[in-house]
């Protein structure tokens, strides 16, 4: 037994938790080349898929998460379609903004994206999953960086102890509903992209 859900015997250990917890499992691409590169582990995609199916066969609740950055965004719509077609048992799909900590910080040249383009890049994936009847959410992305039509999918997801707001956020009408920014994000970057939303959507 290797301590991975890809091992059926290991997955069976958690049957008492069935229905009581949601397993949040990362999936960074619909092909092994992307997922394995992001996690820097050959064979990780196959193990992840086996683990997802093992948990599903045992009736567990599952959420699939993917972090949005330069390595995952180009194929995000294909990943959404893959999840719908191959993981229909997933009860929640979460698209997550990147927290610039640890290895993410040291590899930022490979991960950085233009925040002004993020909303357009994820719109089709969110629309596809929503229209397909799958529950989809956006975590860790400030409301002002999202198109108005995507804001209902955004969640106030950054814990209070590690979030901050930009100087412009004081005038925002939806600040209390917004996740803000990770404290680890540079002040210059936060102030450079934050733009207050002056009124709630009708």
SETOR-878002 format. One record per residue (C-alpha): residue number from 0; residue in three letters; chain; x, y, z. Coordinates in nm, 2 decimals. Each point is the difference from the previous one (the first is absolute). Last residue first. Layout:
+--------+------+--------+--------+--------+--------+
| drenti | vovo | drenba |   east |  north |     up |
+--------+------+--------+--------+--------+--------+
|    NUM |  ALA |      A |      X |      Y |      Z |
...
+--------+------+--------+--------+--------+--------+
//
This chain:
+--------+------+--------+--------+--------+--------+
| drenti | vovo | drenba |   east |  north |     up |
+--------+------+--------+--------+--------+--------+
|    201 |  UNK |      A |  -2.86 |   4.53 |  -1.11 |
|    200 |  UNK |      A |   0.37 |  -0.06 |   0.07 |
|    199 |  UNK |      A |   0.13 |   0.17 |   0.31 |
|    198 |  UNK |      A |   0.15 |   0.35 |  -0.04 |
|    197 |  UNK |      A |   0.34 |   0.17 |  -0.03 |
|    196 |  UNK |      A |   0.22 |  -0.30 |  -0.07 |
|    195 |  UNK |      A |   0.34 |   0.12 |   0.11 |
|    194 |  UNK |      A |   0.30 |  -0.07 |  -0.23 |
|    193 |  UNK |      A |   0.28 |  -0.22 |   0.12 |
|    192 |  UNK |      A |   0.26 |  -0.09 |  -0.26 |
|    191 |  UNK |      A |   0.31 |   0.21 |   0.08 |
|    190 |  UNK |      A |  -0.08 |   0.04 |   0.37 |
|    189 |  UNK |      A |   0.02 |  -0.37 |   0.05 |
|    188 |  UNK |      A |   0.32 |  -0.03 |  -0.21 |
|    187 |  UNK |      A |   0.18 |   0.28 |   0.18 |
|    186 |  UNK |      A |  -0.11 |  -0.14 |   0.34 |
|    185 |  UNK |      A |   0.17 |  -0.33 |  -0.08 |
|    184 |  UNK |      A |  -0.22 |  -0.31 |   0.04 |
|    183 |  UNK |      A |   0.09 |  -0.19 |   0.32 |
|    182 |  UNK |      A |  -0.30 |   0.16 |   0.17 |
|    181 |  UNK |      A |  -0.21 |  -0.19 |  -0.25 |
|    180 |  UNK |      A |  -0.25 |   0.24 |  -0.16 |
|    179 |  UNK |      A |  -0.36 |   0.09 |   0.06 |
|    178 |  UNK |      A |  -0.25 |  -0.28 |   0.05 |
|    177 |  UNK |      A |  -0.29 |   0.23 |  -0.10 |
|    176 |  UNK |      A |  -0.35 |   0.00 |   0.15 |
|    175 |  UNK |      A |   0.08 |   0.27 |   0.26 |
|    174 |  UNK |      A |   0.18 |   0.21 |  -0.26 |
|    173 |  UNK |      A |  -0.31 |   0.01 |  -0.22 |
|    172 |  UNK |      A |  -0.06 |   0.37 |  -0.02 |
|    171 |  UNK |      A |   0.37 |   0.08 |  -0.04 |
|    170 |  UNK |      A |   0.12 |   0.33 |   0.14 |
|    169 |  UNK |      A |   0.25 |  -0.15 |   0.25 |
|    168 |  UNK |      A |   0.12 |  -0.24 |  -0.27 |
|    167 |  UNK |      A |   0.22 |   0.26 |  -0.17 |
|    166 |  UNK |      A |   0.28 |  -0.04 |   0.27 |
|    165 |  UNK |      A |   0.02 |  -0.38 |  -0.08 |
|    164 |  UNK |      A |  -0.16 |  -0.25 |   0.22 |
|    163 |  UNK |      A |   0.16 |  -0.26 |   0.23 |
|    162 |  UNK |      A |  -0.03 |  -0.37 |   0.05 |
|    161 |  UNK |      A |   0.20 |  -0.24 |   0.21 |
|    160 |  UNK |      A |  -0.16 |  -0.01 |   0.34 |
|    159 |  UNK |      A |  -0.35 |   0.06 |  -0.14 |
|    158 |  UNK |      A |   0.01 |  -0.32 |  -0.20 |
|    157 |  UNK |      A |  -0.02 |   0.04 |  -0.38 |
|    156 |  UNK |      A |  -0.32 |  -0.15 |  -0.14 |
|    155 |  UNK |      A |  -0.26 |   0.28 |  -0.03 |
|    154 |  UNK |      A |  -0.15 |  -0.19 |  -0.29 |
|    153 |  UNK |      A |  -0.03 |   0.08 |  -0.37 |
|    152 |  UNK |      A |  -0.26 |  -0.17 |  -0.22 |
|    151 |  UNK |      A |  -0.24 |   0.30 |   0.02 |
|    150 |  UNK |      A |   0.29 |   0.22 |  -0.13 |
|    149 |  UNK |      A |   0.02 |  -0.17 |  -0.33 |
|    148 |  UNK |      A |  -0.26 |   0.20 |  -0.19 |
|    147 |  UNK |      A |   0.15 |   0.33 |   0.13 |
|    146 |  UNK |      A |   0.34 |  -0.08 |  -0.16 |
|    145 |  UNK |      A |   0.25 |  -0.08 |   0.27 |
|    144 |  UNK |      A |   0.30 |   0.21 |   0.11 |
|    143 |  UNK |      A |  -0.22 |   0.21 |   0.23 |
|    142 |  UNK |      A |  -0.13 |  -0.30 |   0.18 |
|    141 |  UNK |      A |   0.34 |  -0.10 |   0.14 |
|    140 |  UNK |      A |   0.12 |  -0.35 |  -0.09 |
|    139 |  UNK |      A |   0.07 |  -0.25 |   0.28 |
|    138 |  UNK |      A |  -0.26 |  -0.25 |  -0.08 |
|    137 |  UNK |      A |  -0.23 |  -0.04 |  -0.31 |
|    136 |  UNK |      A |  -0.29 |  -0.25 |   0.03 |
|    135 |  UNK |      A |  -0.16 |  -0.27 |  -0.21 |
|    134 |  UNK |      A |  -0.29 |  -0.23 |   0.07 |
|    133 |  UNK |      A |  -0.06 |  -0.21 |  -0.31 |
|    132 |  UNK |      A |  -0.33 |   0.03 |  -0.19 |
|    131 |  UNK |      A |   0.16 |  -0.01 |  -0.35 |
|    130 |  UNK |      A |  -0.09 |   0.36 |  -0.04 |
|    129 |  UNK |      A |   0.21 |   0.08 |   0.30 |
|    128 |  UNK |      A |   0.29 |  -0.21 |  -0.11 |
|    127 |  UNK |      A |   0.01 |   0.16 |  -0.35 |
|    126 |  UNK |      A |  -0.05 |   0.35 |   0.13 |
|    125 |  UNK |      A |   0.28 |  -0.03 |   0.25 |
|    124 |  UNK |      A |   0.24 |  -0.14 |  -0.27 |
|    123 |  UNK |      A |  -0.10 |   0.27 |  -0.25 |
|    122 |  UNK |      A |   0.05 |   0.28 |   0.25 |
|    121 |  UNK |      A |   0.35 |  -0.12 |   0.12 |
|    120 |  UNK |      A |   0.21 |   0.18 |  -0.25 |
|    119 |  UNK |      A |  -0.21 |   0.31 |  -0.02 |
|    118 |  UNK |      A |   0.02 |   0.05 |   0.38 |
|    117 |  UNK |      A |   0.38 |  -0.06 |   0.00 |
|    116 |  UNK |      A |   0.09 |   0.26 |  -0.26 |
|    115 |  UNK |      A |   0.03 |   0.30 |   0.24 |
|    114 |  UNK |      A |   0.18 |  -0.22 |   0.25 |
|    113 |  UNK |      A |   0.29 |  -0.05 |  -0.26 |
|    112 |  UNK |      A |   0.15 |  -0.33 |   0.11 |
|    111 |  UNK |      A |   0.30 |  -0.11 |   0.19 |
|    110 |  UNK |      A |   0.08 |  -0.37 |   0.04 |
|    109 |  UNK |      A |   0.34 |  -0.07 |  -0.16 |
|    108 |  UNK |      A |   0.16 |   0.33 |   0.12 |
|    107 |  UNK |      A |  -0.16 |  -0.06 |   0.34 |
|    106 |  UNK |      A |   0.19 |  -0.32 |   0.07 |
|    105 |  UNK |      A |   0.15 |   0.11 |   0.33 |
|    104 |  UNK |      A |  -0.33 |   0.14 |   0.11 |
|    103 |  UNK |      A |  -0.20 |  -0.31 |  -0.10 |
|    102 |  UNK |      A |   0.26 |  -0.22 |   0.18 |
|    101 |  UNK |      A |  -0.09 |   0.16 |   0.33 |
|    100 |  UNK |      A |  -0.26 |   0.28 |  -0.02 |
|     99 |  UNK |      A |  -0.17 |   0.21 |  -0.27 |
|     98 |  UNK |      A |  -0.35 |  -0.13 |   0.05 |
|     97 |  UNK |      A |  -0.14 |  -0.07 |  -0.35 |
|     96 |  UNK |      A |  -0.37 |   0.06 |  -0.07 |
|     95 |  UNK |      A |  -0.22 |  -0.30 |   0.01 |
|     94 |  UNK |      A |  -0.25 |  -0.17 |  -0.24 |
|     93 |  UNK |      A |  -0.22 |  -0.23 |   0.21 |
|     92 |  UNK |      A |  -0.21 |  -0.28 |  -0.14 |
|     91 |  UNK |      A |  -0.26 |  -0.15 |   0.24 |
|     90 |  UNK |      A |  -0.21 |  -0.31 |   0.01 |
|     89 |  UNK |      A |   0.23 |  -0.23 |  -0.20 |
|     88 |  UNK |      A |  -0.19 |  -0.31 |  -0.12 |
|     87 |  UNK |      A |   0.01 |   0.11 |  -0.36 |
|     86 |  UNK |      A |   0.38 |  -0.06 |   0.00 |
|     85 |  UNK |      A |   0.08 |  -0.10 |  -0.36 |
|     84 |  UNK |      A |  -0.22 |   0.21 |  -0.22 |
|     83 |  UNK |      A |  -0.06 |   0.30 |   0.23 |
|     82 |  UNK |      A |   0.35 |   0.00 |   0.13 |
|     81 |  UNK |      A |   0.15 |  -0.03 |  -0.35 |
|     80 |  UNK |      A |  -0.22 |   0.29 |  -0.13 |
|     79 |  UNK |      A |   0.13 |   0.22 |   0.29 |
|     78 |  UNK |      A |   0.36 |  -0.11 |  -0.07 |
|     77 |  UNK |      A |  -0.05 |   0.10 |  -0.37 |
|     76 |  UNK |      A |  -0.12 |   0.34 |   0.11 |
|     75 |  UNK |      A |   0.30 |   0.05 |   0.22 |
|     74 |  UNK |      A |   0.25 |  -0.10 |  -0.27 |
|     73 |  UNK |      A |   0.20 |   0.33 |  -0.02 |
|     72 |  UNK |      A |  -0.07 |   0.08 |   0.37 |
|     71 |  UNK |      A |   0.19 |  -0.29 |   0.16 |
|     70 |  UNK |      A |   0.37 |   0.08 |  -0.05 |
|     69 |  UNK |      A |  -0.03 |   0.38 |   0.01 |
|     68 |  UNK |      A |  -0.20 |  -0.01 |   0.32 |
|     67 |  UNK |      A |  -0.34 |  -0.10 |   0.14 |
|     66 |  UNK |      A |   0.00 |  -0.26 |   0.27 |
|     65 |  UNK |      A |  -0.23 |  -0.30 |  -0.06 |
|     64 |  UNK |      A |  -0.23 |  -0.16 |   0.25 |
|     63 |  UNK |      A |  -0.23 |  -0.30 |  -0.03 |
|     62 |  UNK |      A |  -0.25 |  -0.06 |   0.28 |
|     61 |  UNK |      A |  -0.10 |  -0.35 |   0.10 |
|     60 |  UNK |      A |  -0.27 |  -0.16 |   0.22 |
|     59 |  UNK |      A |   0.07 |  -0.36 |   0.07 |
|     58 |  UNK |      A |  -0.22 |  -0.28 |  -0.13 |
|     57 |  UNK |      A |   0.25 |  -0.29 |  -0.01 |
|     56 |  UNK |      A |   0.02 |   0.00 |  -0.38 |
|     55 |  UNK |      A |   0.06 |   0.38 |   0.02 |
|     54 |  UNK |      A |   0.30 |  -0.04 |   0.23 |
|     53 |  UNK |      A |   0.15 |  -0.26 |  -0.23 |
|     52 |  UNK |      A |  -0.08 |   0.21 |  -0.31 |
|     51 |  UNK |      A |   0.18 |   0.31 |   0.14 |
|     50 |  UNK |      A |   0.30 |  -0.21 |   0.12 |
|     49 |  UNK |      A |   0.04 |  -0.16 |  -0.35 |
|     48 |  UNK |      A |  -0.01 |   0.34 |  -0.16 |
|     47 |  UNK |      A |   0.25 |   0.14 |   0.24 |
|     46 |  UNK |      A |   0.23 |  -0.30 |  -0.04 |
|     45 |  UNK |      A |  -0.01 |   0.04 |  -0.38 |
|     44 |  UNK |      A |   0.07 |   0.37 |   0.02 |
|     43 |  UNK |      A |   0.29 |  -0.05 |   0.25 |
|     42 |  UNK |      A |   0.19 |  -0.23 |  -0.23 |
|     41 |  UNK |      A |   0.31 |   0.21 |  -0.01 |
|     40 |  UNK |      A |   0.01 |   0.25 |   0.28 |
|     39 |  UNK |      A |   0.07 |   0.37 |  -0.03 |
|     38 |  UNK |      A |  -0.34 |   0.11 |   0.12 |
|     37 |  UNK |      A |  -0.04 |   0.24 |  -0.29 |
|     36 |  UNK |      A |   0.18 |  -0.22 |  -0.24 |
|     35 |  UNK |      A |  -0.20 |  -0.31 |   0.09 |
|     34 |  UNK |      A |  -0.33 |   0.18 |  -0.05 |
|     33 |  UNK |      A |   0.10 |   0.15 |  -0.34 |
|     32 |  UNK |      A |   0.16 |  -0.31 |  -0.16 |
|     31 |  UNK |      A |  -0.26 |  -0.23 |   0.15 |
|     30 |  UNK |      A |  -0.29 |   0.15 |  -0.20 |
|     29 |  UNK |      A |  -0.32 |   0.17 |   0.13 |
|     28 |  UNK |      A |   0.20 |   0.24 |   0.21 |
|     27 |  UNK |      A |   0.06 |   0.13 |   0.35 |
|     26 |  UNK |      A |  -0.21 |  -0.24 |   0.21 |
|     25 |  UNK |      A |   0.01 |   0.07 |   0.38 |
|     24 |  UNK |      A |  -0.22 |  -0.20 |   0.23 |
|     23 |  UNK |      A |  -0.24 |   0.14 |   0.26 |
|     22 |  UNK |      A |  -0.15 |  -0.30 |   0.18 |
|     21 |  UNK |      A |  -0.33 |   0.10 |   0.14 |
|     20 |  UNK |      A |  -0.08 |  -0.14 |   0.35 |
|     19 |  UNK |      A |  -0.29 |  -0.15 |   0.17 |
|     18 |  UNK |      A |  -0.15 |  -0.20 |  -0.28 |
|     17 |  UNK |      A |   0.25 |  -0.29 |   0.03 |
|     16 |  UNK |      A |   0.21 |   0.06 |   0.31 |
|     15 |  UNK |      A |  -0.04 |  -0.36 |   0.12 |
|     14 |  UNK |      A |   0.12 |  -0.11 |  -0.35 |
|     13 |  UNK |      A |   0.34 |   0.15 |   0.06 |
|     12 |  UNK |      A |   0.20 |  -0.31 |   0.02 |
|     11 |  UNK |      A |  -0.14 |  -0.12 |  -0.33 |
|     10 |  UNK |      A |   0.20 |   0.26 |  -0.19 |
|      9 |  UNK |      A |   0.32 |  -0.16 |   0.13 |
|      8 |  UNK |      A |  -0.11 |  -0.35 |  -0.12 |
|      7 |  UNK |      A |  -0.09 |   0.15 |  -0.34 |
|      6 |  UNK |      A |   0.35 |   0.15 |  -0.04 |
|      5 |  UNK |      A |  -0.04 |   0.31 |  -0.23 |
|      4 |  UNK |      A |  -0.12 |   0.16 |   0.32 |
|      3 |  UNK |      A |   0.36 |   0.02 |   0.11 |
|      2 |  UNK |      A |   0.17 |  -0.12 |   0.32 |
|      1 |  UNK |      A |   0.22 |  -0.26 |  -0.17 |
|      0 |  UNK |      A |  -0.16 |  -0.33 |   0.11 |
+--------+------+--------+--------+--------+--------+
//
